[in-house]
Amino acid sequence: MQRAALLDAARSLLSDGGTEALTFPALAERTGLARSSVYEYFRSRAAVVEELCAVDFPVWAAEVEAAMAEETTPEGKVEAYVRRQLALVGDRRHRAVVAISASELDAGAREKIRAAHGGLIAMIVEALRDMGHAEPRLAAMLLQGVVDAAVRRIELGAAEEPAAITDAAVSMALGGVRG
């Protein structure tokens, strides 16, 4: 229960204040533990980040996969892939993963994030293959780039409404730059 409380506190800290807010004293304060007790659960900030990725990213990916499974056409799957990821932008788990992705992490934590993103990209390859892409893995990586750019635009509080950013990202995904 303490480990779960620490992870929840880490999500809140990352969501509210970004990576610089994730400190052991802040975790201790949020959970009511002594700072030394935090070290009993995690040896470093990177270890907290790695565990958050291990716990939260699969849940996030499962939500995207479930949205895609409800669709019957490749185009519908692509649209669901984009829309569900962008709908999750307001979720604390997502905000924590975005904050984590932007931070300076050790090689092990960066590799876990890369592997998790690779699993997300792998979800859409078949739909892109079914749409006739000669290089569906490359297309999937580029599609994820569109999603990532839209996420950053929403996170920055851009002038456009999140729904408009989402619609533009879907349009780019399905129609390319011709619109």
Secondary structure, DSSP 8 states (H G I E B T S, - for coil): -HHHHHHHHHHHHHHHH-GGG--HHHHHHHHT--HHHHHHH-SSHHHHHHHHHHHHHHHHHHHHHHHHHT--SHHHHHHHHHHHHHHGGGSHHHHHHHHHHHS---HHHHHHHHHHHHHHHHHHHHHHHHTT-SSHHHHHHHHHHHHHHHHHHHHTT-SS-HHHHHHHHHHHHHHGGG-
